[in-house]
Amino acid sequence: MRLLVIHGPNLQLLGSRQPSVYGKTDLATINQDLKRLAAMRGVIVTIVQSNHEGEIVELIGKTKGRYDALLINPAAYTHTSIAIRDAIEAAGLLTVEVHLSNIYAREPFRQHSLIAPVCQGQISGFGPQSYRWGFEALVALWTARSAALTAAPRPTAAPGRRRPSTSRRRKR
């Protein structure tokens, strides 16, 4: 499995930005944990952080044929980016949205995700554990999808086609 992890805007500030909301774990620690999990599961992982919506859209747009799944924390773009939503939908990847904080227990403008409807699921409110559970969910989804594809019945050869009759009956 090839996994792309995208961290959205301001996540490079984790550990020092609002620790009462986001905790004290920094992004490097989260990334190390994801790499450790990937190594244990045989997953090839690429991790990117961007503060720029257009860059995130371009990254997602280039996933076809390169990645099997996407783990994304769109951060503030969760509530505002139709472009990221559309990119995820167009990519057709298995996708899980994650958040460190519980977005539904925060300010009203943060309580709606434009991204969640185009994802297989969303995990929020569990700090760094949200990333671990999102990773594990994607591995499970990918494994189930792969098993279903290999277990699917193979198409049988189409029976030979008969040639259409050239004789016509006359009406009397």
C-alpha positions in Angstrom: 0.0 0.0 0.0 1.2 3.5 -0.9 -0.1 6.2 1.5 0.1 10.0 1.1 -0.2 11.9 4.4 -1.1 15.6 4.1 -0.9 18.0 7.0 -2.7 21.3 6.4 -2.0 24.9 7.4 -0.3 25.8 10.7 0.3 22.2 11.7 4.1 22.9 11.6 3.4 24.8 14.8 2.1 21.8 16.8 3.6 21.5 20.2 3.7 25.3 20.7 0.5 26.5 19.2 -2.5 26.4 21.6 -1.3 23.3 23.6 -4.6 23.3 25.5 -6.4 22.6 22.2 -3.8 20.7 20.1 -1.6 19.1 22.8 2.1 19.3 23.2 3.1 16.7 20.6 4.9 18.3 17.7 4.5 17.4 14.0 7.9 15.7 13.8 6.8 13.2 16.5 3.5 12.5 14.7 5.5 11.9 11.5 7.9 9.6 13.2 5.0 7.6 14.6 3.4 7.3 11.2 6.7 6.2 9.7 7.1 3.6 12.4 3.6 2.2 11.8 4.2 2.2 8.1 7.4 0.2 8.5 5.6 -2.3 10.7 2.8 -2.7 8.2 4.8 -2.7 5.0 3.3 0.6 3.9 5.1 3.1 1.7 4.4 6.5 3.2 5.0 10.0 1.9 4.3 12.9 4.3 3.8 16.5 3.3 2.8 19.6 5.2 1.6 22.7 3.4 0.0 26.0 4.4 -1.2 26.6 0.8 -4.5 25.4 -0.5 -3.4 25.3 -4.1 -0.4 23.1 -3.3 -2.6 20.7 -1.4 -5.0 20.5 -4.3 -2.1 19.8 -6.7 -0.7 17.1 -4.5 -4.0 15.3 -4.4 -4.5 15.8 -8.1 -1.2 14.0 -8.8 -2.1 10.9 -6.7 -3.6 8.8 -9.4 -1.5 5.7 -10.0 1.0 6.9 -7.4 -0.9 6.3 -4.1 -3.6 4.0 -2.9 -4.8 6.0 0.1 -4.8 9.5 1.6 -4.7 10.4 5.2 -5.4 14.2 5.5 -5.7 16.7 8.2 -6.9 19.7 6.2 -6.8 21.9 9.4 -8.6 25.2 8.8 -9.3 24.2 5.1 -11.7 21.6 6.5 -14.3 24.3 6.9 -13.6 26.4 3.8 -12.1 24.4 0.9 -14.4 23.2 -1.8 -11.2 22.9 -4.0 -9.7 20.3 -1.6 -13.0 18.5 -1.3 -13.3 18.3 -5.1 -9.7 17.1 -5.5 -10.3 14.3 -3.0 -13.5 13.3 -4.8 -11.9 13.4 -8.2 -8.9 11.3 -7.0 -11.0 8.4 -5.9 -8.6 7.3 -3.3 -9.4 5.7 0.0 -9.4 8.8 2.3 -9.6 9.3 6.0 -9.8 12.8 7.5 -8.2 13.3 10.9 -8.1 16.1 13.4 -6.3 16.4 16.7 -9.1 18.3 18.4 -12.8 17.5 18.4 -14.0 20.0 15.7 -17.6 19.4 16.9 -16.8 20.7 20.4 -15.2 23.9 19.1 -16.4 27.2 17.7 -19.6 26.9 15.6 -17.7 27.8 12.4 -15.4 24.8 12.9 -18.2 22.3 13.5 -18.8 21.6 9.8 -16.5 19.7 7.5 -16.7 20.1 3.7 -14.1 17.3 3.4 -15.8 14.5 5.4 -18.6 13.7 2.8 -15.9 12.6 0.3 -14.0 10.5 2.8 -14.5 6.9 4.0 -14.4 8.3 7.5 -13.3 11.0 9.9 -11.4 10.7 13.2 -11.2 13.7 15.5 -10.6 14.7 19.1 -8.0 12.1 20.1 -4.8 14.1 19.7 -2.0 12.3 17.9 -4.0 9.0 18.3 -6.3 10.4 15.6 -3.5 9.9 13.1 -2.7 6.4 14.3 -6.3 5.3 14.1 -6.7 7.0 10.7 -3.7 5.1 9.5 -5.0 1.8 10.8 -8.4 2.5 9.3 -6.9 3.0 5.9 -4.8 -0.1 6.1 -7.9 -2.1 7.1 -9.9 -0.6 4.3 -7.2 -1.1 1.7 -6.7 -4.7 2.8 -10.4 -5.4 2.6 -10.6 -3.8 -0.8 -7.7 -5.8 -2.1 -9.1 -9.1 -0.7 -12.4 -8.3 -2.4 -10.7 -7.7 -5.7 -8.7 -10.9 -5.6 -11.8 -12.9 -4.5 -14.0 -11.5 -7.2 -15.1 -14.2 -9.7 -13.1 -14.0 -12.9 -15.2 -13.4 -16.0 -15.8 -16.5 -18.1 -15.2 -16.6 -21.8 -18.2 -15.4 -23.7 -20.0 -18.1 -25.5 -19.5 -18.1 -29.3 -21.8 -15.9 -31.1 -24.1 -17.3 -33.7 -24.2 -15.7 -37.0 -27.4 -14.1 -37.8 -29.6 -16.0 -40.1 -29.8 -14.7 -43.7 -32.9 -16.5 -44.6 -36.1 -14.6 -44.4 -39.6 -16.0 -44.4 -42.0 -14.7 -46.9 -45.4 -13.5 -45.8 -48.2 -15.3 -47.6 
